[in-house]
Amino acid sequence: MTAIFYISAVVAIVATAMVITRRNAVHALLYLIVSLLAAAVVFFTLGAPFVAALEVIVYAGAIMVLFIFVIMMLNLGQHTVAQESRWLTPGIWVGPSLLGTILLVEVILICSRSAGSVTGQVQVSPSEVGISLFSTYLVAVELASMLLLAGLVGAYHLGRRLKSGPAEEDPS
Amino acid sequence: MTSVPFEHALALAGVLFALGLVGVLARRNIIFMLMSIEIMLNAAGVAFVVAGSMWEKPDGQVLFIFILTMAAAEVSVGLALVLSLYHRFKTLDADAASTMKG
């Protein structure tokens, strides 16, 4: 299990690095799906099978399908790849990489003081998660439902304005 | 069966989060910025699950479910905004929408 954890962690990191450096949006999306699947394997080795299943179904399934829909709707061609090549000069990576590395080193230094290990021997079963979700966190579940409703209404509103957009522009 | 040190699992979350942060800072294409935000949210979820797995409590997984919910709501609104931006400016450049003119 330990070897599986390290292998899938490396896969996740490499795939994520590929996501942020790709020029073609669809290629980046496929690497992102690989990264999320690797994260699901990490969850499984850490003794969280329910969350691993949710990661595959909701993240790698539903959310990535939304991204694919939008990329297909935008109908991006080869010219966007050339545009990305113009935007992504090597110099643009220096500042963000430096800042990100500093933050990462700080986080790892802080974390390395803590002791303990994740065995993954004790699996937290889905029923435990469900009981905790609907007893201790009941208010948060209700708030999450309101957040989803707000997201639905917001996306509908923005999409509707998009639909009436060409009708306003066509006469002019 | 040997176990994974806690700091290694947290370091994975930290590396993923830093990669997402670099992506948001470096890219100009707004779809890539949204993908990087997804990477950062997923990294936060990894940290929660690792902590919940260390103390063998379900709370970490519950919080991951909330992060998942938030990511779904965020990505639906964000992609609607991407479509709206592309429709108005005919480009995915985040710098195109730099003025607040209504």
Interface residues (C-beta under 8 A of the other chain):
Chain A: M1 T2 F5 Y6 A9 A12 I13 T16 A17 V19 I20 A25 A28 L29 L32 S35 L36 A39 V42 F43 T45 L46 G47 A48 F50 V51 L54 E55 V58 Y59 A62 I63 L66 F67 F69 V70 I71 M73 L74 L76 T80 E84 W87 L88 I92 W93 G95 P96 S97 L99 G100 T101 L103 L104 V107 I108 C111 S112 S114 A115 G116 S117 V118 T119 G120 Q121 V122 V124 E128 V129 I131 S132 L133 T136 Y137 A140 A144 L147 L148 A150 G151 L152 G154 A155 L158 G159 R161 L162 G165
Chain B: M1 T2 S3 V4 P5 F6 E7 H8 A9 L10 A11 L12 G14 V15 L16 F17 A18 L19 G20 L21 V22 G23 L25 A26 R27 R28 N29 I31 F32 L34 M35 S36 E38 I39 N42 G45 V46 V49 V50 G52 S53 M54 E56 K57 P58 D59 G60 Q61 V62 F64 I65 F66 L68 T69 M70 A71 A72 A73 E74 V75 S76 V77 L79 A80 L81 V82 L83 S84 Y86 H87 R88 L92 D93
